[in-house]
Protein backbone atom coordinates (compact mmCIF):
# COMPACT_ATOMS: atom_id res chain seq x y z
CA UNK A 1 0.00 0.00 0.00
CA UNK A 2 1.35 3.43 -0.92
CA UNK A 3 2.05 6.20 1.51
CA UNK A 4 -0.73 8.34 -0.04
CA UNK A 5 -3.25 5.54 0.44
CA UNK A 6 -2.36 5.22 4.13
CA UNK A 7 -2.63 8.97 4.59
CA UNK A 8 -6.06 9.15 2.96
CA UNK A 9 -7.52 6.31 5.04
CA UNK A 10 -10.23 7.85 7.30
CA UNK A 11 -9.83 7.45 11.06
CA UNK A 12 -12.80 5.67 12.62
CA UNK A 13 -14.90 7.98 14.79
CA UNK A 14 -16.51 6.51 17.92
CA UNK A 15 -20.28 6.86 18.11
CA UNK A 16 -21.71 9.70 20.24
CA UNK A 17 -21.99 8.70 23.87
CA UNK A 18 -19.46 5.90 23.53
CA UNK A 19 -16.57 5.32 25.90
CA UNK A 20 -14.15 7.41 23.85
CA UNK A 21 -16.50 10.29 23.18
CA UNK A 22 -16.18 13.69 24.78
CA UNK A 23 -19.84 14.56 24.07
CA UNK A 24 -21.66 12.25 26.46
CA UNK A 25 -25.22 12.79 27.56
CA UNK A 26 -25.73 15.12 30.50
CA UNK A 27 -28.65 16.26 32.62
CA UNK A 28 -29.98 19.83 32.27
CA UNK A 29 -29.18 22.47 34.87
CA UNK A 30 -32.66 22.36 36.31
CA UNK A 31 -32.36 18.65 37.06
CA UNK A 32 -31.50 19.08 40.81
CA UNK A 33 -34.55 21.30 41.29
CA UNK A 34 -36.67 18.73 39.50
CA UNK A 35 -35.27 15.94 41.66
CA UNK A 36 -36.05 17.99 44.78
CA UNK A 37 -39.63 18.64 43.64
CA UNK A 38 -40.11 14.99 42.77
CA UNK A 39 -38.68 13.98 46.16
CA UNK A 40 -41.13 16.30 47.93
CA UNK A 41 -44.03 14.83 45.99
CA UNK A 42 -42.89 11.30 46.79
CA UNK A 43 -42.46 12.14 50.47
CA UNK A 44 -45.89 13.78 50.68
CA UNK A 45 -47.51 10.90 48.81
CA UNK A 46 -45.96 8.17 50.93
CA UNK A 47 -46.63 10.10 54.13
CA UNK A 48 -50.28 10.66 53.26
CA UNK A 49 -50.78 7.08 52.08
CA UNK A 50 -49.17 5.65 55.22
CA UNK A 51 -51.18 7.96 57.47
CA UNK A 52 -48.13 9.65 59.01
CA UNK A 53 -49.14 12.69 61.06
CA UNK A 54 -45.67 14.14 61.60
CA UNK A 55 -44.43 16.43 58.86
CA UNK A 56 -40.89 15.60 60.01
CA UNK A 57 -41.44 12.03 58.83
CA UNK A 58 -42.70 13.35 55.50
CA UNK A 59 -39.56 15.45 55.22
CA UNK A 60 -37.24 12.52 55.97
CA UNK A 61 -38.96 10.41 53.33
CA UNK A 62 -38.63 13.30 50.85
CA UNK A 63 -34.92 13.64 51.62
CA UNK A 64 -34.28 9.94 51.06
CA UNK A 65 -36.33 10.01 47.85
CA UNK A 66 -34.41 13.06 46.59
CA UNK A 67 -31.02 11.42 47.15
CA UNK A 68 -32.08 8.09 45.61
CA UNK A 69 -33.73 9.70 42.58
CA UNK A 70 -30.69 11.91 41.96
CA UNK A 71 -28.33 8.95 42.07
CA UNK A 72 -30.44 6.58 39.96
CA UNK A 73 -31.32 9.09 37.23
CA UNK A 74 -27.74 10.38 36.98
CA UNK A 75 -26.40 6.83 36.73
CA UNK A 76 -28.89 6.02 33.96
CA UNK A 77 -28.46 9.18 31.91
CA UNK A 78 -24.78 10.02 32.51
CA UNK A 79 -22.38 7.58 34.15
CA UNK A 80 -21.31 6.16 37.49
CA UNK A 81 -18.69 8.84 38.16
CA UNK A 82 -21.15 11.66 37.63
CA UNK A 83 -23.68 9.81 39.77
CA UNK A 84 -21.27 9.66 42.70
CA UNK A 85 -20.53 13.36 42.29
CA UNK A 86 -24.24 14.12 42.19
CA UNK A 87 -24.78 11.97 45.29
CA UNK A 88 -22.16 13.92 47.25
CA UNK A 89 -23.64 17.22 46.07
CA UNK A 90 -27.15 16.09 47.07
CA UNK A 91 -25.96 15.11 50.55
CA UNK A 92 -24.32 18.52 50.99
CA UNK A 93 -27.51 20.31 49.96
CA UNK A 94 -29.58 18.14 52.28
CA UNK A 95 -27.29 18.95 55.21
CA UNK A 96 -27.50 22.65 54.36
CA UNK A 97 -31.30 22.59 54.27
CA UNK A 98 -31.48 20.63 57.53
CA UNK A 99 -29.25 23.25 59.17
CA UNK A 100 -31.21 26.21 57.80
CA UNK A 101 -34.71 24.91 58.63
CA UNK A 102 -34.33 25.30 62.45
CA UNK A 103 -32.92 28.80 61.93
CA UNK A 104 -35.84 29.93 59.79
CA UNK A 105 -38.27 28.20 62.17
CA UNK A 106 -36.76 30.09 65.11
CA UNK A 107 -36.86 33.41 63.27
CA UNK A 108 -40.43 32.87 62.08
CA UNK A 109 -41.66 31.89 65.56
CA UNK A 110 -39.88 34.82 67.22
CA UNK A 111 -41.09 37.36 64.68
CA UNK A 112 -44.69 36.09 64.58
CA UNK A 113 -45.00 36.10 68.38
CA UNK A 114 -42.82 39.11 69.10
CA UNK A 115 -44.53 41.65 66.87
CA UNK A 116 -47.69 41.48 68.98
CA UNK A 117 -46.43 44.01 71.51
CA UNK A 118 -43.29 45.36 69.83
CA UNK A 119 -43.85 49.06 69.18
CA UNK A 120 -42.48 52.43 70.16
CA UNK A 121 -44.11 52.31 73.58
CA UNK A 122 -42.52 48.93 74.33
CA UNK A 123 -39.06 50.22 73.40
CA UNK A 124 -39.34 53.49 75.36
CA UNK A 125 -40.88 52.39 78.69
CA UNK A 126 -39.81 50.19 81.59
CA UNK A 127 -41.74 47.75 83.77
CA UNK A 128 -41.94 50.15 86.71
CA UNK A 129 -45.34 49.74 88.39
CA UNK A 130 -46.63 47.22 85.82
CA UNK A 131 -47.69 43.82 87.27
CA UNK A 132 -46.72 40.74 85.28
CA UNK A 133 -50.31 39.80 84.51
CA UNK A 134 -51.24 43.18 83.05
CA UNK A 135 -50.72 44.41 79.52
CA UNK A 136 -48.22 47.22 79.12
CA UNK A 137 -44.71 47.96 80.20
CA UNK A 138 -41.64 47.90 78.07
CA UNK A 139 -38.05 46.83 77.63
CA UNK A 140 -36.24 50.16 77.78
CA UNK A 141 -34.52 49.52 81.12
CA UNK A 142 -33.31 46.09 79.94
CA UNK A 143 -32.09 47.48 76.62
CA UNK A 144 -30.07 50.16 78.41
CA UNK A 145 -28.57 47.53 80.70
CA UNK A 146 -27.59 45.25 77.82
CA UNK A 147 -25.97 48.08 75.87
CA UNK A 148 -23.94 49.23 78.85
CA UNK A 149 -22.90 45.80 80.09
CA UNK A 150 -21.95 44.48 76.66
CA UNK A 151 -20.18 47.76 75.85
CA UNK A 152 -18.08 47.64 79.03
CA UNK A 153 -17.26 43.96 78.46
CA UNK A 154 -16.17 44.74 74.89
CA UNK A 155 -13.98 47.65 75.97
CA UNK A 156 -12.26 45.37 78.49
CA UNK A 157 -11.94 42.17 76.49
CA UNK A 158 -11.29 43.35 72.91
CA UNK A 159 -7.88 45.00 73.60
CA UNK A 160 -6.80 42.16 75.92
CA UNK A 161 -7.84 39.51 73.40
CA UNK A 162 -6.24 41.35 70.48
CA UNK A 163 -2.91 41.88 72.24
CA UNK A 164 -2.87 38.28 73.46
CA UNK A 165 -3.42 37.00 69.93
CA UNK A 166 -0.68 39.29 68.59
CA UNK A 167 1.69 37.92 71.21
CA UNK A 168 0.87 34.30 70.39
CA UNK A 169 1.27 34.77 66.62
CA UNK A 170 4.10 37.30 66.38
CA UNK A 171 6.17 36.89 69.53
CA UNK A 172 5.09 33.82 71.47
CA UNK A 173 7.62 31.02 71.80
CA UNK A 174 8.46 28.43 74.41
CA UNK A 175 6.66 27.41 77.57
CA UNK A 176 4.90 30.73 78.18
CA UNK A 177 3.20 30.73 74.78
CA UNK A 178 2.12 27.11 75.26
CA UNK A 179 0.73 27.93 78.69
CA UNK A 180 -1.22 30.93 77.36
CA UNK A 181 -2.64 28.82 74.53
CA UNK A 182 -3.64 26.10 76.98
CA UNK A 183 -5.46 28.50 79.31
CA UNK A 184 -7.21 30.19 76.39
CA UNK A 185 -8.49 26.79 75.25
CA UNK A 186 -9.66 26.02 78.80
CA UNK A 187 -11.41 29.38 79.14
CA UNK A 188 -13.22 28.84 75.85
CA UNK A 189 -15.18 25.98 77.42
CA UNK A 190 -15.92 27.65 80.77
CA UNK A 191 -19.68 27.72 81.50
CA UNK A 192 -21.12 31.17 82.03
CA UNK A 193 -22.27 30.29 85.54
CA UNK A 194 -18.63 29.60 86.54
CA UNK A 195 -17.57 33.06 85.37
CA UNK A 196 -20.46 34.53 87.34
CA UNK A 197 -19.52 32.58 90.48
CA UNK A 198 -15.91 33.77 90.17
CA UNK A 199 -16.94 37.44 90.12
CA UNK A 200 -19.51 36.75 92.87
CA UNK A 201 -16.79 35.33 95.14
CA UNK A 202 -14.76 38.51 94.63
CA UNK A 203 -17.85 40.59 95.43
CA UNK A 204 -18.46 38.66 98.66
CA UNK A 205 -14.83 38.99 99.78
CA UNK A 206 -14.66 42.72 99.06
CA UNK A 207 -18.32 43.50 99.99
CA UNK A 208 -19.08 44.98 96.57
CA UNK A 209 -22.77 45.40 95.80
CA UNK A 210 -24.42 44.13 92.61
CA UNK A 211 -24.15 46.41 89.60
CA UNK A 212 -23.94 46.34 85.85
CA UNK A 213 -20.15 46.53 86.06
CA UNK A 214 -19.97 43.20 87.90
CA UNK A 215 -22.03 41.55 85.18
CA UNK A 216 -19.81 43.14 82.52
CA UNK A 217 -16.70 41.67 84.18
CA UNK A 218 -18.19 38.18 84.01
CA UNK A 219 -19.14 38.72 80.38
CA UNK A 220 -15.60 39.92 79.65
CA UNK A 221 -14.22 36.65 81.02
CA UNK A 222 -16.44 34.77 78.56
CA UNK A 223 -15.57 37.08 75.68
CA UNK A 224 -11.76 37.18 75.94
CA UNK A 225 -11.01 33.60 74.78
CA UNK A 226 -13.34 33.95 71.79
CA UNK A 227 -11.59 37.15 70.72
CA UNK A 228 -8.16 35.58 71.23
CA UNK A 229 -8.92 32.46 69.23
CA UNK A 230 -10.64 34.23 66.31
CA UNK A 231 -7.99 36.98 66.09
CA UNK A 232 -5.19 34.43 66.27
CA UNK A 233 -6.60 32.51 63.31
CA UNK A 234 -7.00 35.70 61.28
CA UNK A 235 -3.43 36.80 61.98
CA UNK A 236 -2.13 33.39 60.89
CA UNK A 237 -3.81 33.90 57.51
CA UNK A 238 -1.75 37.01 56.77
CA UNK A 239 1.00 35.94 54.30
CA UNK A 240 4.51 35.94 55.75
CA UNK A 241 5.71 37.64 52.56
CA UNK A 242 4.05 40.86 53.70
CA UNK A 243 5.90 40.77 57.00
CA UNK A 244 9.20 39.93 55.31
CA UNK A 245 8.82 42.71 52.75
CA UNK A 246 8.14 45.27 55.48
CA UNK A 247 11.04 44.07 57.63
CA UNK A 248 13.36 44.07 54.60
CA UNK A 249 12.64 47.78 54.15
CA UNK A 250 13.89 48.43 57.68
CA UNK A 251 10.46 48.89 59.28
CA UNK A 252 10.43 47.88 62.98
CA UNK A 253 8.44 44.78 63.87
CA UNK A 254 5.90 46.63 66.01
CA UNK A 255 5.21 49.03 63.16
CA UNK A 256 4.93 46.14 60.71
CA UNK A 257 2.29 44.57 62.93
CA UNK A 258 0.46 47.88 63.35
CA UNK A 259 0.57 49.03 59.72
CA UNK A 260 0.68 45.80 57.72
CA UNK A 261 -0.53 42.77 59.66
CA UNK A 262 -3.50 44.22 61.52
CA UNK A 263 -4.95 46.20 58.56
CA UNK A 264 -4.73 43.07 56.42
CA UNK A 265 -6.65 41.00 58.97
CA UNK A 266 -8.99 43.74 60.21
CA UNK A 267 -12.02 42.25 58.48
CA UNK A 268 -11.70 38.88 60.14
CA UNK A 269 -10.76 40.44 63.49
CA UNK A 270 -13.86 42.63 63.46
CA UNK A 271 -16.04 39.67 62.58
CA UNK A 272 -14.52 37.68 65.43
CA UNK A 273 -15.19 40.47 67.91
CA UNK A 274 -18.79 40.68 66.73
CA UNK A 275 -19.17 36.93 67.16
CA UNK A 276 -17.83 37.28 70.70
CA UNK A 277 -20.33 40.07 71.41
CA UNK A 278 -23.14 37.89 70.08
CA UNK A 279 -21.84 35.11 72.34
CA UNK A 280 -22.19 37.20 75.50
CA UNK A 281 -25.25 39.24 74.55
CA UNK A 282 -27.57 36.34 75.37
CA UNK A 283 -26.00 35.23 78.65
CA UNK A 284 -28.41 35.14 81.58
CA UNK A 285 -26.72 33.28 84.45
CA UNK A 286 -24.02 35.89 85.25
CA UNK A 287 -26.63 38.66 85.14
CA UNK A 288 -28.89 36.83 87.59
CA UNK A 289 -26.01 36.37 90.02
CA UNK A 290 -24.30 39.73 89.72
CA UNK A 291 -26.81 42.32 88.50
CA UNK A 292 -29.97 41.04 90.23
CA UNK A 293 -32.33 42.67 87.75
CA UNK A 294 -34.47 45.74 88.22
CA UNK A 295 -37.84 46.98 87.00
CA UNK A 296 -36.60 50.57 87.03
CA UNK A 297 -34.39 52.45 84.59
CA UNK A 298 -30.84 52.58 85.93
CA UNK A 299 -28.46 54.28 83.48
CA UNK A 300 -25.52 53.99 85.89
CA UNK A 301 -23.78 50.61 85.44
CA UNK A 302 -21.42 51.27 88.36
CA UNK A 303 -24.05 51.45 91.08
CA UNK A 304 -27.29 49.64 91.78
CA UNK A 305 -29.09 46.71 90.23
CA UNK A 306 -29.70 46.67 86.50
CA UNK A 307 -31.58 44.50 84.07
CA UNK A 308 -30.67 43.14 80.64
CA UNK A 309 -32.51 41.65 77.70
CA UNK A 310 -31.71 37.99 78.55
CA UNK A 311 -32.67 38.55 82.20
CA UNK A 312 -35.85 40.35 81.11
CA UNK A 313 -36.81 37.44 78.86
CA UNK A 314 -36.18 34.96 81.66
CA UNK A 315 -38.09 37.08 84.16
CA UNK A 316 -41.15 37.62 81.97
CA UNK A 317 -41.38 34.04 80.73
CA UNK A 318 -41.03 32.74 84.28
CA UNK A 319 -44.07 34.80 85.34
CA UNK A 320 -46.19 32.54 83.12
CA UNK A 321 -48.89 35.10 82.30
CA UNK A 322 -50.12 35.69 78.77
CA UNK A 323 -49.05 39.34 78.79
CA UNK A 324 -45.62 38.56 80.25
CA UNK A 325 -44.97 35.78 77.72
CA UNK A 326 -45.82 38.19 74.89
CA UNK A 327 -43.33 40.66 76.35
CA UNK A 328 -40.72 37.90 76.55
CA UNK A 329 -41.10 37.08 72.85
CA UNK A 330 -40.92 40.77 71.94
CA UNK A 331 -37.73 41.15 73.98
CA UNK A 332 -36.28 38.08 72.24
CA UNK A 333 -36.99 39.74 68.90
CA UNK A 334 -35.25 42.91 70.10
CA UNK A 335 -32.22 40.84 71.16
CA UNK A 336 -32.03 39.15 67.75
CA UNK A 337 -32.31 42.53 66.02
CA UNK A 338 -29.55 43.87 68.29
CA UNK A 339 -27.18 41.07 67.27
CA UNK A 340 -28.06 41.48 63.58
CA UNK A 341 -27.38 45.22 63.72
CA UNK A 342 -23.99 44.54 65.33
CA UNK A 343 -23.12 42.14 62.52
CA UNK A 344 -24.12 44.67 59.85
CA UNK A 345 -22.02 47.35 61.55
CA UNK A 346 -19.09 44.92 61.72
CA UNK A 347 -19.34 44.18 58.01
CA UNK A 348 -19.42 47.88 57.23
CA UNK A 349 -16.36 48.57 59.37
CA UNK A 350 -14.51 45.60 57.89
CA UNK A 351 -15.21 46.78 54.35
CA UNK A 352 -14.25 50.35 55.20
CA UNK A 353 -10.99 49.36 56.91
CA UNK A 354 -10.03 46.59 54.49
CA UNK A 355 -6.81 47.26 52.54
CA UNK A 356 -7.45 48.77 49.13
CA UNK A 357 -6.43 46.61 46.18
CA UNK A 358 -5.68 47.70 42.66
CA UNK A 359 -7.15 46.30 39.51
ChimeraX attribute file (.defattr): number of C-alpha atoms within 10 A of each C-alpha:
attribute: neighborCount
match mode: 1-to-1
recipient: residues
	/A:1	5
	/A:2	6
	/A:3	7
	/A:4	8
	/A:5	8
	/A:6	9
	/A:7	9
	/A:8	8
	/A:9	8
	/A:10	7
	/A:11	7
	/A:12	6
	/A:13	8
	/A:14	11
	/A:15	10
	/A:16	12
	/A:17	13
	/A:18	11
	/A:19	10
	/A:20	11
	/A:21	11
	/A:22	10
	/A:23	11
	/A:24	13
	/A:25	12
	/A:26	13
	/A:27	11
	/A:28	8
	/A:29	8
	/A:30	8
	/A:31	14
	/A:32	18
	/A:33	11
	/A:34	15
	/A:35	20
	/A:36	20
	/A:37	14
	/A:38	17
	/A:39	23
	/A:40	21
	/A:41	17
	/A:42	20
	/A:43	23
	/A:44	19
	/A:45	15
	/A:46	16
	/A:47	21
	/A:48	13
	/A:49	9
	/A:50	9
	/A:51	9
	/A:52	13
	/A:53	10
	/A:54	9
	/A:55	13
	/A:56	11
	/A:57	15
	/A:58	20
	/A:59	18
	/A:60	14
	/A:61	20
	/A:62	24
	/A:63	22
	/A:64	17
	/A:65	20
	/A:66	27
	/A:67	22
	/A:68	16
	/A:69	19
	/A:70	24
	/A:71	22
	/A:72	15
	/A:73	16
	/A:74	22
	/A:75	16
	/A:76	10
	/A:77	14
	/A:78	16
	/A:79	16
	/A:80	14
	/A:81	11
	/A:82	15
	/A:83	19
	/A:84	15
	/A:85	12
	/A:86	19
	/A:87	20
	/A:88	14
	/A:89	15
	/A:90	21
	/A:91	15
	/A:92	12
	/A:93	13
	/A:94	17
	/A:95	12
	/A:96	11
	/A:97	12
	/A:98	13
	/A:99	11
	/A:100	12
	/A:101	11
	/A:102	11
	/A:103	12
	/A:104	11
	/A:105	11
	/A:106	12
	/A:107	14
	/A:108	12
	/A:109	13
	/A:110	19
	/A:111	18
	/A:112	13
	/A:113	19
	/A:114	20
	/A:115	16
	/A:116	12
	/A:117	21
	/A:118	20
	/A:119	11
	/A:120	9
	/A:121	14
	/A:122	18
	/A:123	19
	/A:124	13
	/A:125	17
	/A:126	21
	/A:127	20
	/A:128	13
	/A:129	9
	/A:130	13
	/A:131	13
	/A:132	21
	/A:133	14
	/A:134	11
	/A:135	15
	/A:136	17
	/A:137	23
	/A:138	26
	/A:139	28
	/A:140	23
	/A:141	26
	/A:142	29
	/A:143	24
	/A:144	19
	/A:145	30
	/A:146	27
	/A:147	15
	/A:148	20
	/A:149	29
	/A:150	25
	/A:151	15
	/A:152	19
	/A:153	25
	/A:154	25
	/A:155	12
	/A:156	18
	/A:157	26
	/A:158	25
	/A:159	14
	/A:160	17
	/A:161	25
	/A:162	20
	/A:163	16
	/A:164	25
	/A:165	26
	/A:166	20
	/A:167	15
	/A:168	19
	/A:169	17
	/A:170	16
	/A:171	11
	/A:172	16
	/A:173	11
	/A:174	7
	/A:175	9
	/A:176	11
	/A:177	15
	/A:178	13
	/A:179	11
	/A:180	16
	/A:181	19
	/A:182	11
	/A:183	11
	/A:184	19
	/A:185	15
	/A:186	11
	/A:187	17
	/A:188	17
	/A:189	11
	/A:190	13
	/A:191	12
	/A:192	18
	/A:193	16
	/A:194	15
	/A:195	20
	/A:196	25
	/A:197	16
	/A:198	14
	/A:199	19
	/A:200	22
	/A:201	11
	/A:202	12
	/A:203	15
	/A:204	10
	/A:205	8
	/A:206	9
	/A:207	10
	/A:208	12
	/A:209	15
	/A:210	23
	/A:211	24
	/A:212	29
	/A:213	23
	/A:214	27
	/A:215	33
	/A:216	31
	/A:217	24
	/A:218	27
	/A:219	29
	/A:220	27
	/A:221	23
	/A:222	27
	/A:223	28
	/A:224	25
	/A:225	27
	/A:226	25
	/A:227	31
	/A:228	29
	/A:229	19
	/A:230	21
	/A:231	28
	/A:232	25
	/A:233	16
	/A:234	22
	/A:235	22
	/A:236	16
	/A:237	12
	/A:238	16
	/A:239	11
	/A:240	10
	/A:241	9
	/A:242	14
	/A:243	16
	/A:244	14
	/A:245	12
	/A:246	18
	/A:247	14
	/A:248	10
	/A:249	8
	/A:250	10
	/A:251	15
	/A:252	12
	/A:253	16
	/A:254	11
	/A:255	12
	/A:256	18
	/A:257	18
	/A:258	12
	/A:259	13
	/A:260	17
	/A:261	24
	/A:262	20
	/A:263	16
	/A:264	22
	/A:265	22
	/A:266	21
	/A:267	21
	/A:268	22
	/A:269	25
	/A:270	24
	/A:271	23
	/A:272	23
	/A:273	25
	/A:274	21
	/A:275	20
	/A:276	24
	/A:277	25
	/A:278	20
	/A:279	15
	/A:280	22
	/A:281	22
	/A:282	19
	/A:283	20
	/A:284	20
	/A:285	20
	/A:286	26
	/A:287	30
	/A:288	21
	/A:289	17
	/A:290	25
	/A:291	27
	/A:292	18
	/A:293	23
	/A:294	20
	/A:295	20
	/A:296	17
	/A:297	20
	/A:298	19
	/A:299	14
	/A:300	15
	/A:301	21
	/A:302	14
	/A:303	16
	/A:304	17
	/A:305	23
	/A:306	33
	/A:307	29
	/A:308	34
	/A:309	27
	/A:310	22
	/A:311	27
	/A:312	26
	/A:313	24
	/A:314	17
	/A:315	18
	/A:316	21
	/A:317	19
	/A:318	13
	/A:319	15
	/A:320	13
	/A:321	15
	/A:322	15
	/A:323	19
	/A:324	24
	/A:325	22
	/A:326	22
	/A:327	29
	/A:328	28
	/A:329	24
	/A:330	27
	/A:331	32
	/A:332	22
	/A:333	20
	/A:334	21
	/A:335	21
	/A:336	18
	/A:337	12
	/A:338	16
	/A:339	18
	/A:340	14
	/A:341	12
	/A:342	17
	/A:343	19
	/A:344	13
	/A:345	15
	/A:346	21
	/A:347	17
	/A:348	14
	/A:349	15
	/A:350	19
	/A:351	13
	/A:352	12
	/A:353	15
	/A:354	16
	/A:355	14
	/A:356	9
	/A:357	5
	/A:358	4
	/A:359	3
